[in-house]
Protein backbone atom coordinates (compact mmCIF):
# COMPACT_ATOMS: atom_id res chain seq x y z
CA UNK A 1 0.00 0.00 0.00
CA UNK A 2 1.11 3.57 -0.61
CA UNK A 3 2.85 5.06 2.42
CA UNK A 4 0.42 7.21 4.43
CA UNK A 5 2.58 10.30 4.11
CA UNK A 6 2.41 10.02 0.31
CA UNK A 7 -1.37 9.82 0.16
CA UNK A 8 -3.22 13.03 -0.75
CA UNK A 9 -4.99 15.19 1.76
CA UNK A 10 -8.71 15.48 1.02
CA UNK A 11 -10.61 18.69 1.69
CA UNK A 12 -14.40 18.57 1.88
CA UNK A 13 -15.88 21.85 0.65
CA UNK A 14 -14.82 24.36 -2.02
CA UNK A 15 -15.72 27.47 -0.04
CA UNK A 16 -13.13 30.09 0.91
CA UNK A 17 -11.79 27.99 3.80
CA UNK A 18 -11.46 24.77 1.84
CA UNK A 19 -9.91 26.41 -1.22
CA UNK A 20 -7.47 28.42 0.90
CA UNK A 21 -6.39 25.28 2.73
CA UNK A 22 -5.94 23.41 -0.56
CA UNK A 23 -3.87 26.22 -2.06
CA UNK A 24 -1.65 26.50 1.02
CA UNK A 25 -1.08 22.72 1.04
CA UNK A 26 -0.33 22.47 -2.68
CA UNK A 27 2.23 25.28 -2.42
CA UNK A 28 4.09 23.06 0.08
CA UNK A 29 4.21 20.18 -2.38
CA UNK A 30 1.34 18.29 -0.74
CA UNK A 31 -1.12 16.57 -3.12
CA UNK A 32 -4.65 17.65 -2.31
CA UNK A 33 -8.13 16.83 -3.62
CA UNK A 34 -11.12 19.09 -2.93
CA UNK A 35 -14.58 17.55 -3.12
CA UNK A 36 -17.54 19.92 -3.45
CA UNK A 37 -21.10 18.65 -3.67
CA UNK A 38 -22.38 21.69 -5.60
CA UNK A 39 -21.88 21.70 -9.39
CA UNK A 40 -19.98 25.00 -9.23
CA UNK A 41 -18.90 27.74 -6.83
CA UNK A 42 -21.81 29.12 -4.81
CA UNK A 43 -22.93 32.75 -5.09
CA UNK A 44 -22.87 33.72 -1.40
CA UNK A 45 -23.88 37.36 -0.84
CA UNK A 46 -23.33 37.58 2.90
CA UNK A 47 -19.64 37.79 3.76
CA UNK A 48 -17.21 40.24 2.23
CA UNK A 49 -15.16 42.28 4.73
CA UNK A 50 -11.50 41.31 5.23
CA UNK A 51 -9.37 42.43 8.17
CA UNK A 52 -5.67 43.36 7.94
CA UNK A 53 -4.21 40.06 9.22
CA UNK A 54 -6.37 38.09 6.79
CA UNK A 55 -4.98 40.11 3.89
CA UNK A 56 -1.47 39.51 5.24
CA UNK A 57 -2.03 35.76 5.44
CA UNK A 58 -3.35 35.46 1.90
CA UNK A 59 -0.74 37.75 0.33
CA UNK A 60 2.07 35.15 -0.08
CA UNK A 61 -0.30 32.99 -2.14
CA UNK A 62 -1.18 35.77 -4.59
CA UNK A 63 -4.78 36.05 -3.38
CA UNK A 64 -4.57 39.49 -1.78
CA UNK A 65 -3.11 41.21 -4.85
CA UNK A 66 -5.90 39.79 -7.01
CA UNK A 67 -8.53 40.93 -4.49
CA UNK A 68 -7.21 44.49 -4.69
CA UNK A 69 -8.00 44.63 -8.39
CA UNK A 70 -11.71 45.09 -7.61
CA UNK A 71 -11.98 45.36 -3.81
CA UNK A 72 -12.74 48.57 -1.90
CA UNK A 73 -10.26 49.78 0.70
CA UNK A 74 -11.98 50.90 3.90
CA UNK A 75 -9.55 52.68 6.24
CA UNK A 76 -12.27 54.26 8.40
CA UNK A 77 -15.41 52.89 10.00
CA UNK A 78 -18.13 54.50 12.10
CA UNK A 79 -20.53 54.01 14.96
CA UNK A 80 -23.74 56.05 14.54
CA UNK A 81 -27.14 56.29 16.17
CA UNK A 82 -30.57 55.96 14.58
CA UNK A 83 -31.03 59.72 14.35
CA UNK A 84 -28.17 59.68 11.87
CA UNK A 85 -25.68 61.28 14.23
CA UNK A 86 -22.06 60.24 14.05
CA UNK A 87 -21.04 58.85 17.43
CA UNK A 88 -17.46 57.81 16.75
CA UNK A 89 -15.12 57.18 13.83
CA UNK A 90 -12.05 54.95 13.86
CA UNK A 91 -9.11 55.13 11.45
CA UNK A 92 -7.20 51.92 10.78
CA UNK A 93 -4.37 54.05 9.49
CA UNK A 94 -3.29 54.17 13.15
CA UNK A 95 -2.07 50.58 12.68
CA UNK A 96 0.22 51.29 9.70
CA UNK A 97 3.22 50.47 11.89
CA UNK A 98 2.01 46.91 12.59
CA UNK A 99 0.42 45.85 9.28
CA UNK A 100 1.03 46.56 5.59
CA UNK A 101 -2.76 46.62 5.18
CA UNK A 102 -4.08 49.31 7.58
CA UNK A 103 -7.65 49.03 6.29
CA UNK A 104 -10.46 46.58 5.71
CA UNK A 105 -10.94 45.35 2.18
CA UNK A 106 -14.50 44.83 0.96
CA UNK A 107 -15.06 42.15 -1.66
CA UNK A 108 -17.96 39.70 -1.70
CA UNK A 109 -17.20 36.07 -0.96
CA UNK A 110 -18.44 35.10 -4.42
CA UNK A 111 -15.66 37.27 -5.88
CA UNK A 112 -12.99 35.76 -3.61
CA UNK A 113 -13.62 32.08 -4.33
CA UNK A 114 -13.07 32.36 -8.13
CA UNK A 115 -9.66 33.92 -7.40
CA UNK A 116 -8.81 31.07 -5.04
CA UNK A 117 -10.08 28.44 -7.46
CA UNK A 118 -8.04 29.89 -10.31
CA UNK A 119 -4.87 29.74 -8.20
CA UNK A 120 -5.63 26.23 -6.93
CA UNK A 121 -6.17 24.94 -10.46
CA UNK A 122 -2.78 26.33 -11.45
CA UNK A 123 -1.15 23.97 -8.92
CA UNK A 124 -0.17 20.61 -10.47
CA UNK A 125 -0.69 18.79 -7.16
CA UNK A 126 -4.19 20.15 -6.53
CA UNK A 127 -7.48 18.91 -7.90
CA UNK A 128 -11.01 20.28 -7.38
CA UNK A 129 -13.97 18.02 -8.17
CA UNK A 130 -17.37 19.69 -8.25
CA UNK A 131 -20.55 17.63 -8.12
CA UNK A 132 -18.92 15.19 -5.70
CA UNK A 133 -20.59 14.80 -2.32
CA UNK A 134 -18.71 13.28 0.60
CA UNK A 135 -21.09 10.65 1.98
CA UNK A 136 -18.93 8.64 4.39
CA UNK A 137 -15.42 8.20 5.74
CA UNK A 138 -13.62 5.62 7.83
CA UNK A 139 -10.32 6.09 9.59
CA UNK A 140 -7.93 3.19 9.14
CA UNK A 141 -5.18 4.07 11.55
CA UNK A 142 -2.67 5.52 9.12
CA UNK A 143 -5.18 6.73 6.51
CA UNK A 144 -8.79 7.77 5.95
CA UNK A 145 -11.01 5.93 3.46
CA UNK A 146 -13.42 8.45 1.96
CA UNK A 147 -16.56 7.66 -0.02
CA UNK A 148 -17.90 10.28 -2.41
CA UNK A 149 -20.93 10.24 -4.69
CA UNK A 150 -20.41 11.86 -8.07
CA UNK A 151 -21.75 11.84 -11.63
CA UNK A 152 -20.43 8.30 -12.14
CA UNK A 153 -21.72 6.89 -8.88
CA UNK A 154 -19.80 6.19 -5.70
CA UNK A 155 -16.04 6.01 -5.50
CA UNK A 156 -13.50 5.53 -2.73
CA UNK A 157 -10.41 7.62 -2.09
CA UNK A 158 -7.62 6.82 0.34
CA UNK A 159 -6.31 9.95 2.05
CA UNK A 160 -3.63 10.80 4.58
CA UNK A 161 -5.94 13.35 6.24
CA UNK A 162 -9.48 14.65 5.81
CA UNK A 163 -10.23 18.34 6.34
CA UNK A 164 -13.91 19.05 6.97
CA UNK A 165 -14.46 22.55 5.55
CA UNK A 166 -17.95 21.77 4.30
CA UNK A 167 -19.88 24.60 5.94
CA UNK A 168 -22.37 25.08 8.75
CA UNK A 169 -24.30 21.92 7.85
CA UNK A 170 -21.04 19.96 7.67
CA UNK A 171 -21.47 16.28 6.82
CA UNK A 172 -18.02 15.63 8.27
CA UNK A 173 -18.92 17.19 11.64
CA UNK A 174 -22.27 15.42 11.79
CA UNK A 175 -20.76 12.02 11.00
CA UNK A 176 -18.18 12.56 13.72
CA UNK A 177 -21.07 13.17 16.13
CA UNK A 178 -19.34 16.16 17.67
CA UNK A 179 -21.49 18.59 19.64
CA UNK A 180 -21.95 21.99 17.95
CA UNK A 181 -22.23 24.07 21.10
CA UNK A 182 -24.00 27.41 21.16
CA UNK A 183 -27.31 28.87 20.04
CA UNK A 184 -29.30 30.38 17.18
CA UNK A 185 -30.41 34.01 17.42
CA UNK A 186 -34.21 34.27 17.56
CA UNK A 187 -34.44 37.02 14.95
CA UNK A 188 -33.58 36.67 11.27
CA UNK A 189 -31.21 38.99 9.43
CA UNK A 190 -32.52 40.94 6.43
CA UNK A 191 -29.85 42.09 3.97
CA UNK A 192 -30.71 44.73 1.35
CA UNK A 193 -28.38 46.07 -1.34
CA UNK A 194 -28.83 49.32 -3.21
CA UNK A 195 -26.73 51.45 -5.61
CA UNK A 196 -27.99 54.56 -3.81
CA UNK A 197 -24.86 56.32 -2.55
CA UNK A 198 -25.00 56.56 1.24
CA UNK A 199 -21.70 58.46 1.31
CA UNK A 200 -23.66 61.63 0.56
CA UNK A 201 -25.23 61.25 4.01
CA UNK A 202 -21.85 60.95 5.71
CA UNK A 203 -21.56 57.16 5.88
CA UNK A 204 -18.14 55.55 5.60
CA UNK A 205 -18.09 52.28 3.58
CA UNK A 206 -18.46 50.44 6.90
CA UNK A 207 -20.76 51.76 9.62
CA UNK A 208 -22.85 50.45 12.48
CA UNK A 209 -26.08 52.13 13.57
CA UNK A 210 -27.21 51.52 17.15
CA UNK A 211 -30.93 51.47 17.94
CA UNK A 212 -33.02 49.47 20.46
CA UNK A 213 -35.75 48.75 17.90
CA UNK A 214 -33.91 48.39 14.62
CA UNK A 215 -30.13 48.56 14.46
CA UNK A 216 -28.36 48.41 11.10
CA UNK A 217 -24.96 47.45 9.73
CA UNK A 218 -23.70 49.13 6.55
CA UNK A 219 -21.10 47.85 4.08
CA UNK A 220 -20.19 49.22 0.68
CA UNK A 221 -19.31 46.53 -1.85
CA UNK A 222 -17.71 46.78 -5.30
CA UNK A 223 -20.04 46.67 -8.28
CA UNK A 224 -19.80 47.22 -12.00
CA UNK A 225 -19.68 50.98 -12.37
CA UNK A 226 -19.93 53.66 -9.66
CA UNK A 227 -20.91 54.12 -6.93
CA UNK A 228 -20.83 50.44 -5.93
CA UNK A 229 -23.50 48.66 -3.94
CA UNK A 230 -24.37 49.56 -0.38
CA UNK A 231 -25.42 46.58 1.71
CA UNK A 232 -27.57 47.22 4.78
CA UNK A 233 -28.37 44.50 7.33
CA UNK A 234 -31.37 44.73 9.68
CA UNK A 235 -32.83 42.46 12.36
CA UNK A 236 -36.16 40.86 11.46
CA UNK A 237 -38.78 39.32 13.73
CA UNK A 238 -39.03 35.52 13.54
CA UNK A 239 -42.81 35.93 13.78
CA UNK A 240 -42.89 37.49 10.31
CA UNK A 241 -42.91 35.25 7.27
CA UNK A 242 -40.07 35.46 4.77
CA UNK A 243 -42.58 36.64 2.18
CA UNK A 244 -43.63 39.54 4.41
CA UNK A 245 -40.07 40.58 5.29
CA UNK A 246 -38.98 40.54 1.64
CA UNK A 247 -42.08 42.31 0.32
CA UNK A 248 -41.09 45.31 -1.78
CA UNK A 249 -43.11 47.83 0.20
CA UNK A 250 -41.84 46.45 3.51
CA UNK A 251 -38.22 46.65 2.35
CA UNK A 252 -38.84 50.21 1.19
CA UNK A 253 -40.28 51.09 4.61
CA UNK A 254 -37.20 49.69 6.34
CA UNK A 255 -34.81 51.55 4.06
CA UNK A 256 -36.67 54.87 4.37
CA UNK A 257 -36.70 54.45 8.15
CA UNK A 258 -32.97 53.87 8.06
CA UNK A 259 -32.14 56.75 5.68
CA UNK A 260 -35.00 58.88 4.32
CA UNK A 261 -34.71 59.92 0.69
CA UNK A 262 -36.92 61.31 -2.09
CA UNK A 263 -38.41 58.53 -4.21
CA UNK A 264 -38.12 54.80 -3.79
CA UNK A 265 -34.87 52.96 -3.32
CA UNK A 266 -33.47 50.98 -6.23
CA UNK A 267 -33.00 47.52 -4.68
CA UNK A 268 -30.38 45.36 -6.39
CA UNK A 269 -31.07 42.29 -4.25
CA UNK A 270 -32.47 41.29 -0.87
CA UNK A 271 -32.25 38.16 1.23
CA UNK A 272 -33.05 36.82 4.67
CA UNK A 273 -31.17 34.24 6.73
CA UNK A 274 -30.78 32.76 10.19
CA UNK A 275 -27.74 33.54 12.32
CA UNK A 276 -25.97 31.14 14.68
CA UNK A 277 -23.33 31.34 17.40
CA UNK A 278 -21.82 27.87 17.62
CA UNK A 279 -18.44 26.21 18.13
CA UNK A 280 -17.63 22.52 17.76
CA UNK A 281 -16.58 20.97 21.07
CA UNK A 282 -13.64 19.16 19.41
CA UNK A 283 -11.85 20.04 16.18
CA UNK A 284 -9.54 17.05 15.63
CA UNK A 285 -10.51 13.38 15.56
CA UNK A 286 -7.51 11.25 14.58
CA UNK A 287 -6.84 12.07 10.93
CA UNK A 288 -10.02 14.14 10.53
CA UNK A 289 -9.94 17.89 11.24
CA UNK A 290 -12.61 20.61 11.15
CA UNK A 291 -12.17 24.16 9.85
CA UNK A 292 -14.24 27.21 8.92
CA UNK A 293 -18.02 27.14 9.27
CA UNK A 294 -17.88 23.39 9.92
CA UNK A 295 -16.10 24.25 13.18
CA UNK A 296 -17.70 27.58 14.11
CA UNK A 297 -20.50 29.98 13.19
CA UNK A 298 -21.13 33.54 14.37
CA UNK A 299 -23.24 36.59 13.60
CA UNK A 300 -21.74 38.93 10.95
CA UNK A 301 -21.41 42.08 13.08
CA UNK A 302 -17.71 42.81 12.96
CA UNK A 303 -16.93 40.74 9.88
CA UNK A 304 -15.22 37.91 11.76
CA UNK A 305 -16.71 34.71 10.29
CA UNK A 306 -15.10 34.50 6.86
CA UNK A 307 -11.86 35.93 8.23
CA UNK A 308 -11.59 33.31 10.96
CA UNK A 309 -12.20 30.56 8.39
CA UNK A 310 -9.25 31.82 6.35
CA UNK A 311 -7.18 31.93 9.55
CA UNK A 312 -8.14 28.31 10.24
CA UNK A 313 -7.13 27.24 6.74
CA UNK A 314 -3.69 28.82 6.75
CA UNK A 315 -2.89 27.76 10.32
CA UNK A 316 -3.96 24.18 9.59
CA UNK A 317 -2.10 23.93 6.26
CA UNK A 318 1.08 25.25 7.87
CA UNK A 319 0.93 22.36 10.36
CA UNK A 320 -0.44 19.62 8.10
CA UNK A 321 2.42 20.14 5.62
CA UNK A 322 5.27 19.14 7.93
CA UNK A 323 3.19 16.37 9.48
CA UNK A 324 2.45 14.95 6.00
CA UNK A 325 6.16 15.09 5.11
CA UNK A 326 7.07 13.29 8.34
CA UNK A 327 8.91 16.31 9.71
CA UNK A 328 6.59 16.74 12.69
CA UNK A 329 4.47 14.55 14.92
CA UNK A 330 0.71 14.44 14.30
CA UNK A 331 0.21 16.02 17.73
CA UNK A 332 1.04 19.32 15.99
CA UNK A 333 -2.52 19.24 14.64
CA UNK A 334 -3.76 19.32 18.23
CA UNK A 335 -1.97 22.64 18.56
CA UNK A 336 -3.93 23.90 15.55
CA UNK A 337 -7.13 22.92 17.33
CA UNK A 338 -6.09 24.60 20.57
CA UNK A 339 -5.00 27.82 18.88
CA UNK A 340 -7.92 28.23 16.54
CA UNK A 341 -10.62 27.15 18.99
CA UNK A 342 -9.23 29.60 21.54
CA UNK A 343 -9.27 32.41 18.96
CA UNK A 344 -12.82 31.52 17.99
CA UNK A 345 -14.19 31.44 21.54
CA UNK A 346 -12.15 34.31 22.99
CA UNK A 347 -12.33 36.66 20.02
CA UNK A 348 -14.80 35.77 17.27
CA UNK A 349 -17.69 34.59 19.42
CA UNK A 350 -17.21 37.05 22.27
CA UNK A 351 -16.75 40.10 20.07
CA UNK A 352 -19.53 39.34 17.59
CA UNK A 353 -21.99 38.76 20.45
CA UNK A 354 -20.82 41.96 22.15
CA UNK A 355 -21.20 43.93 18.90
CA UNK A 356 -24.77 42.76 18.42
CA UNK A 357 -25.77 43.54 22.00
CA UNK A 358 -24.12 46.96 21.76
CA UNK A 359 -26.23 47.84 18.72
CA UNK A 360 -29.53 46.53 20.07
CA UNK A 361 -29.30 47.77 23.70
CA UNK A 362 -32.87 48.65 24.76
CA UNK A 363 -32.19 50.62 27.95
CA UNK A 364 -31.75 54.29 26.88
CA UNK A 365 -29.45 55.02 29.82
CA UNK A 366 -27.23 52.03 29.07
CA UNK A 367 -27.13 52.82 25.37
CA UNK A 368 -26.22 56.42 26.09
CA UNK A 369 -23.44 55.26 28.40
CA UNK A 370 -22.19 52.82 25.74
CA UNK A 371 -22.10 55.55 23.12
CA UNK A 372 -20.31 57.93 25.48
CA UNK A 373 -17.67 55.27 26.08
CA UNK A 374 -17.30 54.81 22.33
CA UNK A 375 -16.80 58.56 21.86
CA UNK A 376 -14.18 58.61 24.63
CA UNK A 377 -12.38 55.66 23.09
CA UNK A 378 -12.25 57.24 19.64
CA UNK A 379 -10.99 60.54 21.11
CA UNK A 380 -8.10 58.94 23.01
CA UNK A 381 -5.33 57.77 20.62
CA UNK A 382 -4.06 55.07 22.98
CA UNK A 383 -7.54 53.65 23.61
CA UNK A 384 -8.47 53.96 19.95
CA UNK A 385 -5.37 52.02 18.94
CA UNK A 386 -6.12 49.26 21.45
CA UNK A 387 -9.72 49.11 20.19
CA UNK A 388 -8.53 48.82 16.59
CA UNK A 389 -6.01 46.10 17.45
CA UNK A 390 -8.86 44.08 18.95
CA UNK A 391 -11.56 44.76 16.36
CA UNK A 392 -9.15 44.12 13.48
CA UNK A 393 -8.35 40.66 14.94
CA UNK A 394 -4.64 41.46 15.31
CA UNK A 395 -4.47 41.25 19.11
CA UNK A 396 -6.57 38.10 19.40
CA UNK A 397 -4.51 36.29 16.75
CA UNK A 398 -1.29 37.12 18.55
CA UNK A 399 -2.67 35.70 21.80
CA UNK A 400 -3.89 32.54 20.08
CA UNK A 401 -0.64 31.91 18.20
CA UNK A 402 1.26 31.98 21.49
CA UNK A 403 -0.64 28.87 22.65
CA UNK A 404 1.47 25.72 22.57
C-alpha positions, 0 to 999 in steps of 0.5 A, a space after each residue: 500500500 502507498 505510504 500514508 505520508 504520500 497519500 493526498 490530503 482530502 478537503 471537503 468543501 470548495 468554499 473560501 476555507 477549503 480552497 485556501 487550505 488546498 492552495 496552502 497545502 499544494 504550495 508546500 508540495 502536498 497533493 490535495 483533492 477538494 470535493 464539493 457537492 455543488 456543481 460550481 462555486 456558490 454565489 454567497 452574498 453575505 460575507 465580504 469584509 476582510 481584516 488586515 491580518 487576513 490580507 497579510 495571510 493570503 498575500 504570499 499565495 497571490 490572493 490578496 493582490 488579485 482581491 485588490 484589483 476590484 476590492 474597496 479599501 476601507 480605512 475608516 469605520 463608524 458608529 452612529 445612532 438611529 437619528 443619523 448622528 455620528 457617534 465615533 469614527 475609527 481610522 485603521 491608518 493608526 495601525 500602519 506600523 504593525 500591518 502593511 494593510 491598515 484598512 479593511 478590504 471589501 469584496 464579496 465572498 463570491 468574488 474571492 472564491 473564483 480567485 482562489 479556485 483559479 490559483 488552486 487549479 494552477 497547482 499541479 498537485 491540486 485537484 477540485 472536483 465539483 458535483 462530488 458529495 462526501 457521503 462517508 469516511 472511515 479512519 484506518 489508523 494511518 489513513 482515511 477511506 473516503 466515499 464520495 458520490 459523483 456523476 459516475 456513482 460512488 467512488 472511494 479515495 484513500 487519504 492521509 488526512 481529511 479536512 472538513 471545511 464543508 460549511 455550517 451543515 457539515 457532513 463531516 462534523 455530523 458524522 463525527 457526532 461532535 457537539 456543535 455548542 451554542 445557540 441560534 439568534 431568535 431574529 432573522 437577518 434581512 440584507 438589502 443592497 442598493 446602488 444609492 450612494 450613502 456616502 452623501 449622508 456621511 456614511 463611511 463604507 463600513 458603519 454600524 447604527 445603534 438602535 433598540 428597535 432596529 439597528 443596522 450594519 452598513 457595508 459598501 461593496 464593489 459593483 460594476 460601475 460607480 458608486 458600488 452597492 451599499 449593503 444594509 443588514 437589519 434584524 427581522 422578527 421571527 414571527 414574520 414570514 419570509 414573504 412579508 419581510 422581503 415584500 417590496 413595500 416592507 423593504 422600502 419602509 425599512 430603508 426609508 426608516 434607516 435613511 429617508 430619501 426622495 423617491 423609492 430605493 433601487 433595490 439590487 437584491 435582498 435576502 433573509 437568513 438565520 444567524 448562529 453562534 456555535 463552536 464545535 466541542 472538538 476540532 480534531 478526531 484522529 486524521 479528521 480535522 474541522 475548519 471554517 463554518 464546519 467548526 464555528 459559526 457567528 453573527 456577521 457584526 464585525 466581519 469575523 466569520 469569513 476571516 476566521 475561516 481563512 485563519 483556520 485554513 492557513 494555520 492548519 495547512 502550515 501544520 499539516 504540511 510538515 506532518 504529512 512530510 514526516 517532519 513533525 508529529 501528528 500532535 502538531 494538529 492538536 496545537 492547531 485545534 487549541 490555537 484556533 478554537 481559543 481564537 474563535 471562543 475568545 475573540 470571534 464569538 465574544 466580540 460578535 456577540 458583544 457587537 450585536 448587543 451593543 447595537 440593540 441595547 434597549 435601555 436608553 441610559 445604558 445605550 447612552 453610556 455605551 455611546 459615550 464610552 465609544 466617543 471617549 475611546 475614539 478621542 483617546 489615541 491610545 484607547 483607539 489604537 487598542 480598540 482597533 487592534 482588537 476589532 481588526 483581529 490582530 491582538 486576538 490572533 497574537 494571543 492565540 498563536 502563542 498557545 502551545 
